Amino acid sequence: MKYYPVNLYNILTEDKDIVGFLISVRFYIAELFARMILGLWRV
């Protein structure tokens, strides 16, 4: 069974998981910055 999509959905919809959502956003932004710095934005 695939639990990741369900967990992601819960993080995006449940207020009690707002902390997890913010952490996910921080990692996402960090990846974007890393790609820009490394010049891999095209990937």
N, CA, C and O atoms as a MOPAC input file, in Angstrom:
PM7 MOZYME 1SCF
protein

 N      0.83300 1    -1.19300 1     0.00000 1
 C      0.00000 1     0.00000 1     0.00000 1
 C      0.87700 1     1.25700 1     0.00000 1
 O      1.97600 1     1.27200 1     0.55400 1
 N      0.36200 1     2.29700 1    -0.63100 1
 C      1.10500 1     3.55300 1    -0.69600 1
 C      0.56400 1     4.53100 1     0.34200 1
 O     -0.56400 1     5.01300 1     0.23400 1
 N      1.38100 1     4.81100 1     1.34000 1
 C      0.92300 1     5.69600 1     2.40600 1
 C      1.34900 1     7.13900 1     2.18500 1
 O      0.73700 1     8.05600 1     2.73300 1
 N      2.39100 1     7.35000 1     1.39000 1
 C      2.91900 1     8.70600 1     1.20500 1
 C      1.86600 1     9.69900 1     0.70800 1
 O      1.73500 1    10.77500 1     1.29100 1
 N      1.10800 1     9.37500 1    -0.35300 1
 C      0.09300 1    10.32100 1    -0.84300 1
 C     -0.92600 1    10.65400 1     0.25000 1
 O     -1.36200 1    11.80000 1     0.36100 1
 N     -1.30200 1     9.66900 1     1.04600 1
 C     -2.27500 1     9.89300 1     2.10600 1
 C     -1.68400 1    10.81100 1     3.15900 1
 O     -2.34400 1    11.74300 1     3.61800 1
 N     -0.42200 1    10.54500 1     3.54900 1
 C      0.23500 1    11.38900 1     4.54600 1
 C      0.36200 1    12.81400 1     4.03300 1
 O      0.12300 1    13.76900 1     4.77200 1
 N      0.73700 1    12.95700 1     2.77100 1
 C      0.88700 1    14.28300 1     2.18000 1
 C     -0.45000 1    15.00400 1     2.18000 1
 O     -0.52500 1    16.19100 1     2.49700 1
 N     -1.50800 1    14.28000 1     1.82100 1
 C     -2.84800 1    14.87200 1     1.79900 1
 C     -3.24900 1    15.34000 1     3.18700 1
 O     -3.80100 1    16.42800 1     3.35000 1
 N     -2.96700 1    14.50800 1     4.19300 1
 C     -3.30600 1    14.88100 1     5.57600 1
 C     -2.54700 1    16.13100 1     5.99200 1
 O     -3.11700 1    17.02400 1     6.61800 1
 N     -1.27400 1    16.20000 1     5.65100 1
 C     -0.45500 1    17.36100 1     6.02000 1
 C     -1.02500 1    18.62500 1     5.37500 1
 O     -0.99700 1    19.70100 1     5.97300 1
 N     -1.53600 1    18.49100 1     4.16500 1
 C     -2.03700 1    19.66700 1     3.45200 1
 C     -3.43900 1    20.07800 1     3.89300 1
 O     -3.88700 1    21.18500 1     3.59600 1
 N     -4.12700 1    19.19200 1     4.59800 1
 C     -5.52000 1    19.49300 1     4.92000 1
 C     -5.80700 1    19.61200 1     6.40800 1
 O     -6.72300 1    20.33300 1     6.80500 1
 N     -5.03200 1    18.90800 1     7.24500 1
 C     -5.32400 1    18.91900 1     8.68200 1
 C     -4.55200 1    20.01800 1     9.39800 1
 O     -3.33400 1    20.13300 1     9.26200 1
 N     -5.28600 1    20.82700 1    10.16400 1
 C     -4.66200 1    21.93200 1    10.89200 1
 C     -3.67700 1    21.43400 1    11.94400 1
 O     -2.69100 1    22.10600 1    12.24800 1
 N     -3.94800 1    20.25000 1    12.49800 1
 C     -3.08000 1    19.74200 1    13.56700 1
 C     -1.70100 1    19.36500 1    13.01700 1
 O     -0.75700 1    19.17300 1    13.78300 1
 N     -1.58700 1    19.25900 1    11.69400 1
 C     -0.31000 1    18.90400 1    11.08700 1
 C      0.37000 1    20.11900 1    10.46200 1
 O      1.23000 1    19.98000 1     9.59200 1
 N     -0.02400 1    21.31400 1    10.91300 1
 C      0.52000 1    22.54000 1    10.32900 1
 C      2.02600 1    22.59100 1    10.49500 1
 O      2.72600 1    23.09800 1     9.61800 1
 N      2.54300 1    22.07000 1    11.61200 1
 C      3.98700 1    22.07400 1    11.84200 1
 C      4.68200 1    21.22900 1    10.78000 1
 O      5.69200 1    21.64300 1    10.21100 1
 N      4.14100 1    20.05400 1    10.52000 1
 C      4.71300 1    19.18200 1     9.49500 1
 C      4.64100 1    19.83900 1     8.12600 1
 O      5.55300 1    19.70300 1     7.31100 1
 N      3.53800 1    20.55900 1     7.87900 1
 C      3.37300 1    21.25800 1     6.60600 1
 C      4.45100 1    22.32100 1     6.44400 1
 O      5.06300 1    22.43800 1     5.38200 1
 N      4.68400 1    23.10700 1     7.51700 1
 C      5.69600 1    24.16400 1     7.46600 1
 C      7.07900 1    23.56900 1     7.23300 1
 O      7.88500 1    24.12800 1     6.49000 1
 N      7.35200 1    22.42500 1     7.87600 1
 C      8.65300 1    21.76400 1     7.69000 1
 C      8.80000 1    21.32600 1     6.23100 1
 O      9.86800 1    21.47800 1     5.63700 1
 N      7.71900 1    20.78000 1     5.65500 1
 C      7.75600 1    20.34300 1     4.26600 1
 C      8.01400 1    21.53000 1     3.34300 1
 O      8.78100 1    21.43100 1     2.38500 1
 N      7.36200 1    22.65800 1     3.64300 1
 C      7.54200 1    23.86000 1     2.83400 1
 C      8.98800 1    24.33300 1     2.90600 1
 O      9.56800 1    24.73700 1     1.89900 1
 N      9.57100 1    24.27900 1     4.11300 1
 C     10.95800 1    24.71700 1     4.28800 1
 C     11.90100 1    23.84800 1     3.45600 1
 O     12.82700 1    24.35700 1     2.82500 1
 N     11.66000 1    22.52700 1     3.45800 1
 C     12.51100 1    21.63600 1     2.67600 1
 C     12.32800 1    21.91400 1     1.18000 1
 O     13.29200 1    21.88600 1     0.41500 1
 N     11.08100 1    22.18300 1     0.77000 1
 C     10.79900 1    22.46800 1    -0.63400 1
 C     11.52700 1    23.73000 1    -1.08200 1
 O     12.15500 1    23.75400 1    -2.14000 1
 N     11.43600 1    24.78600 1    -0.26100 1
 C     12.10300 1    26.04800 1    -0.58400 1
 C     13.61700 1    25.85000 1    -0.59400 1
 O     14.31600 1    26.39300 1    -1.44900 1
 N     14.11800 1    25.06600 1     0.36700 1
 C     15.55800 1    24.80500 1     0.43800 1
 C     16.02600 1    24.11700 1    -0.84200 1
 O     17.10600 1    24.41600 1    -1.35100 1
 N     15.21400 1    23.19600 1    -1.36100 1
 C     15.57900 1    22.49400 1    -2.59900 1
 C     15.59300 1    23.46700 1    -3.77200 1
 O     16.47400 1    23.40400 1    -4.62900 1
 N     14.60800 1    24.37000 1    -3.80500 1
 C     14.55900 1    25.35400 1    -4.88900 1
 C     15.80300 1    26.23300 1    -4.87700 1
 O     16.39900 1    26.48700 1    -5.92400 1
 N     16.19500 1    26.69800 1    -3.69000 1
 C     17.39100 1    27.53300 1    -3.57700 1
 C     18.62500 1    26.74600 1    -4.00300 1
 O     19.49500 1    27.27000 1    -4.69900 1
 N     18.69600 1    25.48100 1    -3.58000 1
 C     19.84800 1    24.64000 1    -3.92900 1
 C     19.93400 1    24.48000 1    -5.44900 1
 O     21.02200 1    24.53200 1    -6.02200 1
 N     18.78900 1    24.28600 1    -6.09500 1
 C     18.78800 1    24.12300 1    -7.55300 1
 C     19.23300 1    25.40400 1    -8.25000 1
 O     19.97700 1    25.36600 1    -9.23000 1
 N     18.76600 1    26.53600 1    -7.73100 1
 C     19.15500 1    27.81700 1    -8.34500 1
 C     20.64700 1    28.05300 1    -8.16800 1
 O     21.33500 1    28.47200 1    -9.09900 1
 N     21.14300 1    27.77800 1    -6.95800 1
 C     22.56700 1    27.99700 1    -6.66900 1
 C     23.43200 1    27.07900 1    -7.53100 1
 O     24.48900 1    27.48600 1    -8.01400 1
 N     22.98100 1    25.85000 1    -7.71800 1
 C     23.77700 1    24.88100 1    -8.48900 1
 C     23.50600 1    24.99200 1    -9.98800 1
 O     24.13800 1    24.30300 1   -10.78900 1
 N     22.56500 1    25.86300 1   -10.36600 1
 C     22.26600 1    26.04700 1   -11.77800 1
 C     21.50600 1    24.87800 1   -12.37300 1
 O     21.61700 1    24.59300 1   -13.56600 1
 N     20.72700 1    24.20000 1   -11.52700 1
 C     19.97600 1    23.03400 1   -12.00600 1
 C     18.48500 1    23.34200 1   -12.11100 1
 O     17.64700 1    22.44100 1   -12.07200 1
 N     18.16800 1    24.64100 1   -12.24400 1
 C     16.76400 1    25.04500 1   -12.31000 1
 C     16.05000 1    24.38700 1   -13.48200 1
 O     14.84000 1    24.16300 1   -13.43400 1
 N     16.81500 1    24.07500 1   -14.55100 1
 C     16.20200 1    23.49000 1   -15.75300 1
 C     15.77700 1    22.04800 1   -15.53300 1
 O     14.96400 1    21.52000 1   -16.29200 1
 N     16.31200 1    21.40600 1   -14.50700 1
 C     16.01000 1    19.98800 1   -14.26300 1
 C     14.56800 1    19.84700 1   -13.79400 1
 O     14.11000 1    18.73400 1   -13.53200 1

